[in-house]
Amino acid sequence: MVIPSYRIINLAQAVGSAGLIVIAIAYFQNFLGLEPCYLCVTQRVFVIAIGIICGIAALHNPPRQGQRWYAGASFLAAAVGAYFSGKQLWLQSLPEDQVPACGVPVDYLFDSFSASEAIGMLLRGDGNCAEVQWQLLGLSMPGWVMIAFASFAVLGAVQFLRKS
């Protein structure tokens, strides 16, 4: 089996990341009217980070050591993003009486709190993150995002471990 070039895989990841963000904003947020919760925003940040890392890697096309650096960074971003998807899936699995209280909307969060406080709140999540607003084939949105992060992580690992 022939593995596509380092540059092609990075370009595919960058395009895939951009596609996920366009779908999240254009379809889910603007068309369906689903407002992202704190953990959704956090997951979007990591999808964007993967896209930026892989886009720069595709443009830069560095020698082997640089390729490994970019691959490691994209793998790390995918792993951390998967952690936040898992955290949201965990919140969605809690019994109703154990769900944390809901917080303020994300826009208000950044208008009313310092950046460090707002980021801390985003990373913790709240009761809004436990609400299942959309499902496909029995998986909620963070479940599908977890699959995307797992795919990005596998591609990052392949890029890191490849011989040439």
Z-matrix of the N, CA and C atoms (Angstrom, degrees):
N
C 1 1.444
C 2 1.535 1 109.00
N 3 1.298 2 115.80 1 131.40
C 4 1.458 3 121.28 2 -179.53
C 5 1.531 4 108.51 3 -94.91
N 6 1.308 5 115.32 4 124.10
C 7 1.465 6 120.70 5 177.77
C 8 1.527 7 107.58 6 -85.55
N 9 1.322 8 117.49 7 133.13
C 10 1.474 9 119.15 8 176.94
C 11 1.531 10 110.34 9 -56.93
N 12 1.302 11 115.79 10 160.61
C 13 1.463 12 120.52 11 -177.35
C 14 1.528 13 111.03 12 -61.56
N 15 1.323 14 112.58 13 159.48
C 16 1.467 15 120.92 14 177.37
C 17 1.525 16 110.53 15 -53.02
N 18 1.311 17 115.56 16 -45.50
C 19 1.462 18 121.02 17 -177.17
C 20 1.532 19 112.15 18 -65.72
N 21 1.318 20 117.92 19 -40.90
C 22 1.466 21 122.51 20 -179.70
C 23 1.538 22 110.62 21 -65.06
N 24 1.320 23 116.95 22 -42.84
C 25 1.473 24 119.83 23 179.32
C 26 1.522 25 110.01 24 -64.02
N 27 1.320 26 117.63 25 -42.75
C 28 1.466 27 119.96 26 178.01
C 29 1.523 28 111.53 27 -64.13
N 30 1.300 29 116.60 28 -41.34
C 31 1.463 30 120.37 29 177.85
C 32 1.528 31 110.54 30 -62.98
N 33 1.329 32 117.12 31 -41.90
C 34 1.468 33 120.95 32 177.95
C 35 1.526 34 111.07 33 -61.96
N 36 1.325 35 117.19 34 -40.90
C 37 1.463 36 120.49 35 178.43
C 38 1.531 37 111.05 36 -66.49
N 39 1.322 38 117.18 37 -40.39
C 40 1.468 39 120.55 38 178.73
C 41 1.525 40 110.48 39 -64.35
N 42 1.324 41 117.30 40 -44.10
C 43 1.466 42 121.26 41 178.60
C 44 1.530 43 110.37 42 -66.47
N 45 1.332 44 117.00 43 -41.38
C 46 1.465 45 120.53 44 177.56
C 47 1.517 46 112.03 45 -61.88
N 48 1.321 47 116.66 46 -41.50
C 49 1.460 48 121.68 47 177.55
C 50 1.525 49 110.72 48 -62.60
N 51 1.335 50 116.37 49 -46.24
C 52 1.468 51 120.15 50 178.45
C 53 1.521 52 110.54 51 -61.48
N 54 1.329 53 116.25 52 -40.52
C 55 1.461 54 120.38 53 178.01
C 56 1.517 55 112.60 54 -60.92
N 57 1.322 56 116.64 55 -42.67
C 58 1.465 57 120.29 56 178.33
C 59 1.530 58 111.47 57 -62.09
N 60 1.312 59 117.21 58 -41.55
C 61 1.465 60 120.57 59 -179.68
C 62 1.526 61 110.61 60 -68.52
N 63 1.322 62 117.55 61 -40.95
C 64 1.470 63 120.58 62 177.74
C 65 1.528 64 110.07 63 -61.86
N 66 1.329 65 117.27 64 -44.10
C 67 1.467 66 120.87 65 178.36
C 68 1.528 67 110.18 66 -62.59
N 69 1.330 68 116.87 67 -43.86
C 70 1.470 69 120.84 68 -178.65
C 71 1.526 70 111.39 69 -60.71
N 72 1.332 71 116.36 70 -44.17
C 73 1.463 72 119.83 71 -175.74
C 74 1.524 73 111.55 72 -83.39
N 75 1.323 74 116.60 73 -51.31
C 76 1.472 75 119.52 74 -174.48
C 77 1.520 76 112.35 75 -70.44
N 78 1.326 77 116.97 76 -45.48
C 79 1.462 78 119.02 77 -175.40
C 80 1.530 79 112.36 78 -88.16
N 81 1.328 80 116.66 79 -61.60
C 82 1.467 81 119.39 80 -173.13
C 83 1.524 82 112.59 81 -68.38
N 84 1.316 83 116.71 82 -45.61
C 85 1.463 84 119.42 83 -175.13
C 86 1.531 85 111.77 84 -81.45
N 87 1.312 86 118.21 85 -51.21
C 88 1.461 87 120.05 86 -174.50
C 89 1.525 88 113.96 87 -84.59
N 90 1.344 89 118.79 88 -41.04
C 91 1.457 90 121.00 89 -177.55
C 92 1.534 91 111.69 90 -81.74
N 93 1.334 92 117.42 91 -50.47
C 94 1.464 93 120.58 92 -179.84
C 95 1.527 94 113.15 93 -83.14
N 96 1.320 95 117.01 94 -16.80
C 97 1.460 96 120.62 95 178.75
C 98 1.515 97 114.40 96 76.03
N 99 1.321 98 118.39 97 23.51
C 100 1.463 99 121.69 98 179.08
C 101 1.530 100 108.88 99 -85.30
N 102 1.312 101 116.48 100 120.40
C 103 1.458 102 120.99 101 178.52
C 104 1.530 103 109.29 102 -83.48
N 105 1.325 104 117.84 103 132.03
C 106 1.472 105 119.52 104 -179.21
C 107 1.528 106 111.04 105 -71.50
N 108 1.315 107 114.83 106 138.34
C 109 1.461 108 119.91 107 174.97
C 110 1.532 109 108.72 108 -81.71
N 111 1.323 110 116.06 109 -179.72
C 112 1.464 111 120.45 110 -177.99
C 113 1.529 112 111.81 111 -59.29
N 114 1.329 113 116.48 112 -46.60
C 115 1.456 114 119.05 113 -178.04
C 116 1.527 115 111.75 114 -70.19
N 117 1.327 116 117.57 115 -29.64
C 118 1.472 117 120.50 116 175.15
C 119 1.528 118 110.15 117 -63.35
N 120 1.322 119 116.35 118 -43.47
C 121 1.463 120 120.77 119 178.40
C 122 1.525 121 109.61 120 -62.77
N 123 1.323 122 116.90 121 -42.78
C 124 1.459 123 121.38 122 179.21
C 125 1.527 124 110.69 123 -61.54
N 126 1.332 125 116.93 124 -43.57
C 127 1.465 126 120.23 125 178.57
C 128 1.525 127 110.91 126 -63.94
N 129 1.318 128 117.14 127 -38.21
C 130 1.469 129 120.17 128 177.34
C 131 1.523 130 110.82 129 -60.94
N 132 1.326 131 116.74 130 -39.16
C 133 1.468 132 120.64 131 179.14
C 134 1.531 133 109.68 132 -59.02
N 135 1.331 134 117.23 133 -42.32
C 136 1.459 135 119.46 134 -178.62
C 137 1.525 136 112.44 135 -74.26
N 138 1.324 137 118.23 136 -31.92
C 139 1.471 138 120.33 137 173.22
C 140 1.528 139 109.30 138 -63.85
N 141 1.325 140 116.57 139 -43.49
C 142 1.468 141 121.00 140 178.20
C 143 1.531 142 110.33 141 -63.90
N 144 1.336 143 116.77 142 -41.58
C 145 1.471 144 120.56 143 179.04
C 146 1.525 145 110.78 144 -59.83
N 147 1.322 146 117.23 145 -43.18
C 148 1.468 147 120.67 146 177.70
C 149 1.523 148 109.80 147 -61.29
N 150 1.323 149 116.43 148 -44.21
C 151 1.460 150 120.23 149 179.39
C 152 1.517 151 112.46 150 -61.07
N 153 1.318 152 116.39 151 -42.39
C 154 1.465 153 120.22 152 179.50
C 155 1.525 154 110.92 153 -66.53
N 156 1.329 155 116.42 154 -47.26
C 157 1.470 156 120.37 155 179.93
C 158 1.527 157 110.65 156 -58.84
N 159 1.326 158 116.04 157 -48.71
C 160 1.470 159 119.49 158 -177.00
C 161 1.528 160 111.61 159 -71.23
N 162 1.326 161 117.14 160 -33.91
C 163 1.465 162 119.57 161 176.37
C 164 1.512 163 111.93 162 -64.37
N 165 1.323 164 115.85 163 -44.98
C 166 1.473 165 120.03 164 177.61
C 167 1.531 166 109.83 165 -63.91
N 168 1.337 167 116.78 166 -41.45
C 169 1.466 168 120.16 167 179.40
C 170 1.529 169 111.04 168 -61.63
N 171 1.335 170 117.03 169 -40.60
C 172 1.466 171 120.45 170 179.29
C 173 1.526 172 110.82 171 -65.81
N 174 1.323 173 117.17 172 -40.65
C 175 1.468 174 120.70 173 179.18
C 176 1.525 175 111.90 174 -70.97
N 177 1.324 176 115.76 175 -42.43
C 178 1.458 177 121.59 176 -175.97
C 179 1.530 178 111.59 177 -71.65
N 180 1.338 179 115.93 178 -42.33
C 181 1.471 180 122.71 179 -178.25
C 182 1.530 181 111.38 180 46.88
N 183 1.342 182 116.46 181 61.35
C 184 1.465 183 120.42 182 -174.44
C 185 1.535 184 112.20 183 -74.72
N 186 1.342 185 116.34 184 170.69
C 187 1.463 186 119.26 185 172.30
C 188 1.535 187 110.27 186 -67.71
N 189 1.297 188 116.92 187 179.11
C 190 1.475 189 123.78 188 -170.78
C 191 1.533 190 114.25 189 -49.40
N 192 1.303 191 119.28 190 -47.57
C 193 1.471 192 120.48 191 -177.44
C 194 1.522 193 111.04 192 -63.43
N 195 1.315 194 118.49 193 -41.14
C 196 1.459 195 121.86 194 176.90
C 197 1.522 196 111.66 195 -66.17
N 198 1.329 197 116.65 196 -37.05
C 199 1.462 198 120.74 197 176.55
C 200 1.520 199 110.50 198 -59.73
N 201 1.304 200 115.78 199 -42.84
C 202 1.479 201 119.99 200 179.80
C 203 1.529 202 110.60 201 -66.00
N 204 1.330 203 116.78 202 -37.53
C 205 1.462 204 119.83 203 179.38
C 206 1.533 205 109.73 204 -62.67
N 207 1.326 206 116.92 205 -49.87
C 208 1.464 207 120.86 206 179.54
C 209 1.530 208 111.11 207 -61.87
N 210 1.328 209 116.56 208 -42.01
C 211 1.461 210 120.48 209 179.91
C 212 1.533 211 110.66 210 -63.12
N 213 1.328 212 115.90 211 -42.41
C 214 1.465 213 119.72 212 177.99
C 215 1.515 214 111.87 213 -64.21
N 216 1.323 215 116.56 214 -40.86
C 217 1.471 216 120.13 215 179.13
C 218 1.528 217 111.23 216 -65.85
N 219 1.336 218 117.34 217 -41.32
C 220 1.469 219 118.89 218 179.35
C 221 1.522 220 110.64 219 -68.93
N 222 1.334 221 117.16 220 -36.96
C 223 1.468 222 120.69 221 176.05
C 224 1.527 223 110.40 222 -62.26
N 225 1.326 224 116.78 223 -45.09
C 226 1.464 225 120.90 224 -179.88
C 227 1.525 226 111.28 225 -62.64
N 228 1.334 227 117.42 226 -43.60
C 229 1.468 228 120.69 227 178.18
C 230 1.527 229 110.41 228 -62.28
N 231 1.325 230 117.32 229 -39.44
C 232 1.466 231 120.68 230 178.84
C 233 1.531 232 110.77 231 -67.32
N 234 1.322 233 116.85 232 -39.77
C 235 1.468 234 120.13 233 179.64
C 236 1.524 235 111.31 234 -65.52
N 237 1.319 236 117.59 235 -43.31
C 238 1.470 237 120.91 236 179.37
C 239 1.527 238 109.67 237 -67.84
N 240 1.321 239 117.76 238 -41.41
C 241 1.462 240 121.01 239 176.39
C 242 1.515 241 111.23 240 -60.22
N 243 1.337 242 116.73 241 -41.24
C 244 1.464 243 121.00 242 177.86
C 245 1.530 244 110.97 243 -62.80
N 246 1.332 245 117.02 244 -35.90
C 247 1.462 246 120.52 245 176.64
C 248 1.534 247 110.00 246 -58.53
N 249 1.327 248 117.35 247 -45.42
C 250 1.464 249 120.52 248 -178.89
C 251 1.529 250 111.80 249 -70.44
N 252 1.329 251 117.93 250 -32.80
C 253 1.464 252 120.02 251 173.14
C 254 1.525 253 109.62 252 -64.10
N 255 1.330 254 115.95 253 -43.09
C 256 1.464 255 120.40 254 177.80
C 257 1.514 256 112.29 255 -62.92
N 258 1.322 257 116.00 256 -38.88
C 259 1.467 258 119.92 257 178.34
C 260 1.523 259 110.28 258 -63.00
N 261 1.340 260 117.02 259 -41.49
C 262 1.461 261 119.41 260 179.13
C 263 1.528 262 110.72 261 -68.88
N 264 1.321 263 117.93 262 -38.94
C 265 1.468 264 120.42 263 176.40
C 266 1.525 265 110.38 264 -61.85
N 267 1.328 266 116.75 265 -38.42
C 268 1.463 267 120.85 266 177.52
C 269 1.526 268 110.27 267 -63.34
N 270 1.352 269 116.94 268 -46.04
C 271 1.465 270 120.28 269 177.81
C 272 1.528 271 111.08 270 -59.71
N 273 1.324 272 116.82 271 -38.02
C 274 1.458 273 120.49 272 -179.63
C 275 1.528 274 111.87 273 -70.39
N 276 1.319 275 117.03 274 -20.89
C 277 1.465 276 120.00 275 -179.61
C 278 1.525 277 113.24 276 -89.67
N 279 1.335 278 117.75 277 -8.44
C 280 1.465 279 121.02 278 -177.79
C 281 1.531 280 111.20 279 -69.16
N 282 1.324 281 116.28 280 146.55
C 283 1.465 282 118.53 281 171.24
C 284 1.537 283 109.48 282 -62.45
N 285 1.306 284 116.65 283 151.60
C 286 1.461 285 121.36 284 -173.62
C 287 1.533 286 113.44 285 -55.29
N 288 1.330 287 117.26 286 -35.00
C 289 1.470 288 119.82 287 -177.69
C 290 1.534 289 112.75 288 -75.49
N 291 1.330 290 118.10 289 -9.44
C 292 1.463 291 121.08 290 179.79
C 293 1.528 292 113.41 291 -106.35
N 294 1.330 293 116.77 292 -0.83
C 295 1.461 294 120.90 293 -179.85
C 296 1.526 295 108.96 294 -71.46
N 297 1.340 296 118.05 295 132.65
C 298 1.470 297 120.08 296 179.02
C 299 1.533 298 111.82 297 -64.34
N 300 1.296 299 115.70 298 162.16
C 301 1.471 300 120.93 299 179.43
C 302 1.523 301 110.18 300 -64.98
N 303 1.316 302 115.55 301 152.80
C 304 1.464 303 121.18 302 179.21
C 305 1.527 304 109.59 303 -79.17
N 306 1.320 305 115.04 304 148.85
C 307 1.455 306 121.11 305 179.84
C 308 1.510 307 111.89 306 -103.62
N 309 1.302 308 115.03 307 -169.90
C 310 1.469 309 121.92 308 -179.97
C 311 1.528 310 109.52 309 -80.23
N 312 1.344 311 118.25 310 160.93
C 313 1.463 312 120.24 311 177.20
C 314 1.534 313 111.84 312 -60.73
N 315 1.334 314 115.95 313 153.38
C 316 1.464 315 121.98 314 -176.15
C 317 1.533 316 111.52 315 -58.70
N 318 1.339 317 117.86 316 -41.75
C 319 1.468 318 120.14 317 -179.88
C 320 1.527 319 110.97 318 -59.42
N 321 1.318 320 116.70 319 -44.95
C 322 1.456 321 122.04 320 179.57
C 323 1.525 322 110.43 321 -63.78
N 324 1.325 323 115.80 322 -36.69
C 325 1.459 324 121.74 323 -178.86
C 326 1.525 325 110.87 324 -55.45
N 327 1.347 326 116.59 325 -48.74
C 328 1.465 327 120.09 326 -177.67
C 329 1.523 328 112.11 327 -77.13
N 330 1.328 329 118.00 328 -24.09
C 331 1.462 330 120.75 329 177.24
C 332 1.524 331 112.01 330 -76.65
N 333 1.327 332 117.19 331 -30.55
C 334 1.465 333 120.91 332 -170.72
C 335 1.523 334 115.41 333 -105.12
N 336 1.319 335 117.99 334 -17.44
C 337 1.457 336 120.44 335 -176.00
C 338 1.521 337 110.05 336 -122.32
N 339 1.325 338 115.67 337 160.71
C 340 1.469 339 119.77 338 175.09
C 341 1.526 340 108.03 339 -66.52
N 342 1.318 341 115.54 340 161.51
C 343 1.468 342 119.97 341 -178.56
C 344 1.520 343 111.39 342 -58.41
N 345 1.335 344 117.64 343 -42.13
C 346 1.470 345 119.76 344 -178.15
C 347 1.525 346 111.44 345 -66.93
N 348 1.338 347 117.38 346 -39.18
C 349 1.468 348 119.94 347 177.07
C 350 1.529 349 111.06 348 -66.41
N 351 1.319 350 116.14 349 -43.16
C 352 1.468 351 120.44 350 -179.33
C 353 1.526 352 110.49 351 -63.57
N 354 1.319 353 117.10 352 -42.70
C 355 1.467 354 120.47 353 179.82
C 356 1.526 355 109.97 354 -65.34
N 357 1.317 356 117.43 355 -40.81
C 358 1.460 357 120.58 356 176.90
C 359 1.522 358 112.24 357 -59.21
N 360 1.334 359 116.45 358 -41.49
C 361 1.459 360 120.32 359 177.94
C 362 1.529 361 111.30 360 -67.25
N 363 1.323 362 116.36 361 -39.03
C 364 1.473 363 119.75 362 177.93
C 365 1.525 364 110.82 363 -61.07
N 366 1.314 365 116.59 364 -41.80
C 367 1.456 366 120.73 365 -176.43
C 368 1.526 367 112.69 366 -71.14
N 369 1.330 368 117.77 367 -27.09
C 370 1.462 369 121.00 368 179.37
C 371 1.521 370 112.59 369 -79.10
N 372 1.329 371 116.86 370 -34.31
C 373 1.462 372 119.74 371 -174.94
C 374 1.519 373 110.20 372 78.58
N 375 1.315 374 116.18 373 174.13
C 376 1.467 375 121.02 374 178.02
C 377 1.520 376 108.95 375 -153.37
N 378 1.332 377 116.45 376 -168.48
C 379 1.456 378 121.69 377 -177.49
C 380 1.513 379 113.82 378 -61.97
N 381 1.333 380 117.34 379 -29.55
C 382 1.471 381 119.55 380 177.01
C 383 1.524 382 111.09 381 -61.20
N 384 1.318 383 116.87 382 -30.17
C 385 1.465 384 121.74 383 -178.46
C 386 1.530 385 111.57 384 -70.42
N 387 1.317 386 116.89 385 -18.76
C 388 1.463 387 120.88 386 -179.25
C 389 1.523 388 112.26 387 -84.64
N 390 1.318 389 117.25 388 -12.78
C 391 1.459 390 120.94 389 -178.88
C 392 1.524 391 110.21 390 -77.51
N 393 1.331 392 115.90 391 128.84
C 394 1.464 393 120.91 392 175.75
C 395 1.522 394 106.88 393 -91.00
N 396 1.332 395 116.43 394 108.85
C 397 1.460 396 120.97 395 -176.35
C 398 1.516 397 112.86 396 -96.06
N 399 1.340 398 117.47 397 -18.73
C 400 1.450 399 120.91 398 -173.61
C 401 1.520 400 108.52 399 -156.58
N 402 1.332 401 116.91 400 142.98
C 403 1.462 402 121.76 401 176.63
C 404 1.521 403 110.18 402 -141.55
N 405 1.319 404 114.80 403 151.25
C 406 1.454 405 122.31 404 172.44
C 407 1.519 406 106.98 405 -141.18
N 408 1.309 407 116.26 406 124.67
C 409 1.467 408 122.51 407 -178.33
C 410 1.532 409 112.04 408 54.68
N 411 1.316 410 116.35 409 36.07
C 412 1.456 411 121.71 410 177.44
C 413 1.514 412 115.87 411 81.21
N 414 1.322 413 117.76 412 -0.81
C 415 1.473 414 121.26 413 178.10
C 416 1.520 415 109.75 414 -106.57
N 417 1.327 416 115.31 415 134.00
C 418 1.462 417 119.70 416 175.55
C 419 1.529 418 108.86 417 -78.38
N 420 1.313 419 115.04 418 173.42
C 421 1.468 420 120.09 419 -177.14
C 422 1.529 421 112.91 420 -55.88
N 423 1.347 422 119.92 421 -45.89
C 424 1.471 423 117.14 422 179.69
C 425 1.531 424 112.63 423 -64.58
N 426 1.322 425 117.85 424 -24.71
C 427 1.460 426 120.45 425 174.86
C 428 1.518 427 111.43 426 -65.93
N 429 1.332 428 115.88 427 -42.75
C 430 1.463 429 120.38 428 177.59
C 431 1.529 430 110.92 429 -69.14
N 432 1.317 431 116.43 430 -37.09
C 433 1.467 432 119.40 431 177.82
C 434 1.526 433 109.95 432 -67.24
N 435 1.338 434 116.74 433 -34.90
C 436 1.468 435 120.68 434 175.65
C 437 1.526 436 110.13 435 -61.22
N 438 1.331 437 117.18 436 -41.49
C 439 1.468 438 120.69 437 177.18
C 440 1.532 439 110.01 438 -62.32
N 441 1.329 440 116.75 439 -41.53
C 442 1.467 441 120.18 440 177.86
C 443 1.528 442 110.40 441 -62.47
N 444 1.339 443 117.29 442 -44.90
C 445 1.466 444 119.88 443 178.91
C 446 1.528 445 110.86 444 -63.18
N 447 1.330 446 117.58 445 -40.24
C 448 1.469 447 120.46 446 177.88
C 449 1.530 448 110.07 447 -61.27
N 450 1.332 449 116.66 448 -40.85
C 451 1.465 450 120.50 449 178.13
C 452 1.523 451 111.34 450 -64.15
N 453 1.335 452 116.14 451 -44.94
C 454 1.470 453 119.75 452 176.96
C 455 1.528 454 110.68 453 -61.08
N 456 1.332 455 117.09 454 -39.65
C 457 1.466 456 120.67 455 -179.67
C 458 1.522 457 110.90 456 -65.54
N 459 1.328 458 117.52 457 -42.28
C 460 1.471 459 120.43 458 178.10
C 461 1.525 460 110.12 459 -61.94
N 462 1.328 461 116.79 460 -45.19
C 463 1.467 462 119.36 461 178.73
C 464 1.522 463 111.30 462 -63.79
N 465 1.327 464 117.37 463 -38.68
C 466 1.467 465 120.28 464 176.32
C 467 1.516 466 111.60 465 -62.79
N 468 1.340 467 116.78 466 -40.83
C 469 1.464 468 120.64 467 178.59
C 470 1.529 469 111.08 468 -66.66
N 471 1.327 470 116.79 469 -41.44
C 472 1.468 471 120.78 470 177.24
C 473 1.529 472 109.74 471 -60.58
N 474 1.320 473 116.39 472 -45.13
C 475 1.469 474 120.65 473 179.84
C 476 1.536 475 110.56 474 -62.78
N 477 1.339 476 116.26 475 -39.77
C 478 1.462 477 120.61 476 -178.41
C 479 1.534 478 111.39 477 -67.88
N 480 1.323 479 116.47 478 -39.50
C 481 1.457 480 121.06 479 -172.98
C 482 1.523 481 114.98 480 -91.92
N 483 1.319 482 117.82 481 -10.08
C 484 1.460 483 119.21 482 -176.36
C 485 1.517 484 111.46 483 -64.31
N 486 1.313 485 115.60 484 152.02
C 487 1.463 486 121.61 485 -174.32
C 488 1.517 487 113.61 486 -77.81
N 489 1.345 488 117.11 487 -37.81
C 490 1.468 489 117.22 488 -176.12
C 491 1.498 490 111.68 489 -125.89
